[in-house]
Amino acid sequence: MIINILDIKFYKCDEDGNEVTNKDGTVKEFRIKEGYRYKPLEYLCEDMEEDIIEESEEDLGWRYKKAYHILMEHFDSLPDDVKEDVHEKLNELSL
């Protein structure tokens, strides 16, 4: 079995080692832009043994938020009754 990287996040620090934060004080997270490939990261899994990894139940919140932003780009073109329904459903998901 070959192990590869599915997702990886980064954070930034200033020259003094202070983490770059969001307005709420949480650490600002970054990802490699869609469509880009950074070959050195692929070597992280080289010689990795399968017994050191486990199935992830990671929160997929960032994907939902990305989908939400795509939806919002087209929200104005929806009929008003559909807008209300979509808005309610998104609120249920805390988006």
Secondary structure as GFF3:
##gff-version 3
##sequence-region A 1 95
A	DSSP	alpha_helix	39	42	.	.	.	ID=ss1
A	DSSP	three_ten_helix	43	45	.	.	.	ID=ss2
A	DSSP	three_ten_helix	50	52	.	.	.	ID=ss3
A	DSSP	alpha_helix	61	74	.	.	.	ID=ss4
A	DSSP	three_ten_helix	75	77	.	.	.	ID=ss5
A	DSSP	alpha_helix	80	92	.	.	.	ID=ss6
###
